[in-house]
Amino acid sequence: MLNKHLWVIQSSWKPAGERKAPKDYQPGKLRANWQASVSTPEKSILDIRDTNGANTIAGITKVVQSSTGQNLYLANNLPYAGRIEFGYSTQAPAGMVRVNVAAFQQAIDKAINKVVK
């Protein structure tokens, strides 16, 4: 099933010069749809926008702080989130999640190296 979704993402990719924002583009909608949840992944799509990310970050932070010792999920259920992650956007050509996971791992490695030395 995952391979099918990846094929759809790859087949819809276009070079950066050919990409344009859709007519119904709503700045901040993708950002606002990042949702943190405990125990089970969130499955809803929010009909809100968060152009600077402050409300989204505050909501995620609240869930993270109250989830100690539990399974934590971060989801974005907008149908185009996968395309954006895999290079469709000129605003985030390297994706969103992969870039932050790599940065997080680097921060962890740096912290471990400080303790080990």
Residue frames relative to the residue before (quaternion, step in Angstrom):
aa qw qx qy qz dx dy dz
M 1.0000 0.0000 0.0000 0.0000 0.00 0.00 0.00
L 0.6427 0.5200 -0.3249 0.4593 3.60 0.96 -0.84
N 0.6412 0.5281 -0.3324 0.4467 3.60 0.94 -0.83
K 0.6140 0.5445 -0.3446 0.4558 3.58 1.05 -0.71
H 0.6716 0.4873 -0.2953 0.4736 3.58 0.94 -0.90
L 0.6445 0.5120 -0.3273 0.4641 3.59 0.98 -0.79
W 0.6274 0.5247 -0.3450 0.4603 3.60 1.01 -0.72
V 0.6350 0.5197 -0.3283 0.4679 3.59 0.97 -0.81
I 0.6416 0.5159 -0.3217 0.4677 3.58 0.96 -0.85
Q 0.6917 0.4785 -0.2865 0.4588 3.59 0.82 -0.97
S 0.6872 0.4899 -0.3006 0.4443 3.58 0.91 -0.81
S 0.6928 0.4527 -0.2908 0.4801 3.61 1.16 -0.41
W 0.4857 0.6756 -0.4276 0.3532 3.60 1.28 -0.05
K 0.0520 -0.7698 0.6358 0.0215 3.52 -1.11 0.79
P 0.5973 -0.5502 0.4205 0.4046 3.62 -1.12 0.49
A 0.6812 -0.5397 0.3154 0.3810 3.58 -1.13 0.75
G 0.6650 0.5285 -0.3150 0.4233 3.60 0.92 -0.80
E 0.6975 0.4661 -0.2627 0.4767 3.59 1.19 -0.48
R 0.6137 0.5765 -0.3437 0.4157 3.59 1.24 -0.22
K 0.0004 0.7675 -0.6409 0.0106 3.54 -1.08 0.80
A 0.5740 -0.5658 0.4504 0.3842 3.53 -1.18 0.51
P 0.5266 -0.6325 0.4549 0.3402 3.59 -0.98 0.75
K 0.6595 -0.5229 0.3658 0.3973 3.58 -1.20 0.51
D 0.7538 0.3805 -0.2035 0.4955 3.57 1.00 -0.81
Y 0.2174 0.8091 -0.5147 0.1821 3.61 1.23 0.48
Q 0.0769 -0.7845 0.6153 0.0047 3.55 -0.92 1.00
P 0.3370 -0.7702 0.4993 0.2095 3.60 -0.17 1.22
G 0.8156 0.2712 -0.2105 0.4658 3.56 -0.92 0.94
K 0.5021 0.6626 -0.4369 0.3434 3.61 1.20 -0.14
L 0.6450 0.5010 -0.3242 0.4774 3.60 0.94 -0.83
R 0.6493 0.5204 -0.3090 0.4605 3.58 0.92 -0.92
A 0.6898 0.4953 -0.2825 0.4462 3.60 0.89 -0.91
N 0.6870 0.5061 -0.2880 0.4347 3.59 1.14 -0.47
W 0.4404 0.6203 -0.5087 0.4030 3.61 1.18 0.35
Q 0.0086 0.8193 -0.5677 0.0801 3.54 -0.59 1.21
A 0.2230 -0.7514 0.6087 0.1232 3.54 -0.94 0.95
S 0.0449 0.7876 -0.6135 0.0375 3.55 -1.08 0.73
V 0.3774 -0.7073 0.5585 0.2130 3.53 -1.30 0.43
S 0.8334 0.2374 -0.2108 0.4524 3.55 -1.16 0.82
T 0.8021 -0.0332 0.0296 0.5955 3.63 0.85 -0.89
P 0.5412 -0.6276 0.4376 0.3489 3.60 -1.04 0.65
E 0.4971 -0.6256 0.5154 0.3097 3.55 -1.12 0.73
K 0.1885 -0.8146 0.5421 0.0833 3.59 -0.95 0.83
S 0.5606 0.6361 -0.3827 0.3670 3.58 1.24 -0.08
I 0.2960 -0.6832 0.6301 0.2204 3.51 -1.39 0.24
L 0.2951 -0.7723 0.5426 0.1488 3.54 -0.78 1.07
D 0.2848 -0.7476 0.5749 0.1715 3.57 -1.03 0.79
I 0.4733 0.6293 -0.4604 0.4098 3.54 0.71 1.18
R 0.2572 -0.7328 0.6010 0.1890 3.56 -1.35 0.16
D 0.0577 -0.7656 0.6406 0.0162 3.54 -1.21 0.65
T 0.1718 -0.8598 0.4726 0.0884 3.56 0.24 1.27
N 0.7670 0.3184 -0.2186 0.5124 3.62 1.06 -0.50
G 0.5261 -0.6869 0.3738 0.3343 3.62 1.26 -0.02
A 0.4580 0.7244 -0.4373 0.2725 3.60 1.21 -0.25
N 0.6928 0.4684 -0.2911 0.4647 3.62 0.82 -0.89
T 0.6384 0.5264 -0.3239 0.4587 3.57 1.01 -0.80
I 0.6674 0.4944 -0.2990 0.4698 3.57 0.89 -0.95
A 0.6402 0.5251 -0.3272 0.4554 3.60 0.97 -0.82
G 0.6711 0.4996 -0.2979 0.4597 3.58 0.93 -0.86
I 0.6569 0.4949 -0.3051 0.4801 3.57 0.96 -0.87
T 0.6398 0.5385 -0.3223 0.4435 3.58 0.94 -0.89
K 0.6378 0.5330 -0.3223 0.4531 3.58 0.96 -0.86
V 0.6699 0.4817 -0.2982 0.4799 3.60 0.93 -0.88
V 0.6526 0.5220 -0.3185 0.4473 3.59 0.90 -0.92
Q 0.6846 0.4976 -0.2906 0.4464 3.60 0.87 -0.90
S 0.7290 0.4051 -0.2444 0.4947 3.60 1.11 -0.53
S 0.6423 0.5724 -0.3062 0.4076 3.59 1.26 0.06
T 0.2267 0.8139 -0.5125 0.1535 3.60 1.19 0.33
G 0.8447 0.1557 -0.1425 0.4919 3.55 -0.84 1.05
Q 0.6568 0.4773 -0.3162 0.4907 3.59 1.24 0.13
N 0.5794 -0.5445 0.4587 0.3967 3.56 -1.28 0.25
L 0.1368 -0.7911 0.5954 0.0322 3.53 -0.85 1.06
Y 0.1236 -0.7929 0.5954 0.0382 3.58 -0.92 0.94
L 0.1140 -0.7427 0.6555 0.0753 3.52 -1.18 0.71
A 0.0524 0.8248 -0.5547 0.0969 3.57 -0.58 1.14
N 0.0631 -0.7266 0.6801 0.0752 3.49 -1.33 0.50
N 0.1618 -0.8565 0.4888 0.0367 3.56 -0.33 1.26
L 0.3737 0.7022 -0.5217 0.3084 3.59 1.16 0.29
P 0.5580 -0.6624 0.3806 0.3240 3.59 -0.86 0.90
Y 0.7247 0.4270 -0.2547 0.4771 3.61 1.11 -0.49
A 0.3839 0.7451 -0.4762 0.2658 3.63 1.22 0.03
G 0.6492 0.5285 -0.3170 0.4458 3.60 0.98 -0.79
R 0.6400 0.5170 -0.3276 0.4645 3.57 0.98 -0.79
I 0.6415 0.5181 -0.3222 0.4651 3.57 0.97 -0.85
E 0.6455 0.5354 -0.3177 0.4425 3.59 0.95 -0.86
F 0.7819 0.3382 -0.1703 0.4951 3.57 0.98 -0.78
G 0.7941 -0.4407 0.1595 0.3870 3.54 0.90 1.02
Y 0.4512 0.7111 -0.4497 0.2974 3.62 1.17 0.13
S 0.7042 0.4834 -0.2510 0.4555 3.58 1.15 -0.66
T 0.3920 -0.6840 0.5560 0.2635 3.56 -1.06 0.72
Q 0.6093 0.5508 -0.3533 0.4479 3.61 1.20 -0.40
A 0.7945 0.1045 -0.0381 0.5970 3.59 1.09 -0.69
P 0.0256 -0.8586 0.5117 0.0189 3.63 0.62 1.07
A 0.6958 0.4365 -0.2728 0.5009 3.61 1.16 -0.49
G 0.6065 -0.5558 0.3503 0.4479 3.58 1.27 0.14
M 0.4747 -0.6524 0.5152 0.2892 3.52 -1.36 -0.16
V 0.7412 0.4193 -0.2280 0.4720 3.54 0.64 -1.15
R 0.6743 0.5139 -0.3125 0.4285 3.60 0.78 -0.99
V 0.6416 0.5247 -0.3211 0.4582 3.59 0.98 -0.82
N 0.7133 0.4529 -0.2593 0.4677 3.57 0.90 -0.91
V 0.5988 0.5354 -0.3667 0.4695 3.59 1.08 -0.59
A 0.6489 0.5088 -0.3143 0.4705 3.60 0.96 -0.84
A 0.6601 0.4977 -0.3078 0.4711 3.61 0.94 -0.86
F 0.6356 0.5243 -0.3244 0.4646 3.57 1.02 -0.81
Q 0.6529 0.5090 -0.3158 0.4635 3.58 0.92 -0.88
Q 0.6350 0.5207 -0.3298 0.4658 3.60 0.99 -0.78
A 0.6457 0.5134 -0.3181 0.4673 3.60 1.00 -0.80
I 0.6368 0.5144 -0.3200 0.4768 3.60 1.02 -0.80
D 0.6591 0.5147 -0.3044 0.4561 3.59 0.89 -0.96
K 0.6495 0.5191 -0.3057 0.4639 3.57 0.99 -0.87
A 0.6588 0.5012 -0.3047 0.4710 3.58 0.96 -0.86
I 0.6379 0.5171 -0.3218 0.4713 3.60 1.00 -0.82
N 0.6579 0.5202 -0.3103 0.4475 3.58 0.92 -0.88
K 0.6211 0.5320 -0.3407 0.4638 3.60 1.07 -0.66
V 0.6775 0.4877 -0.2848 0.4712 3.58 0.99 -0.86
V 0.6752 0.5197 -0.2886 0.4367 3.57 0.94 -0.93
K 0.6808 0.5135 -0.2954 0.4308 3.61 0.99 -0.77
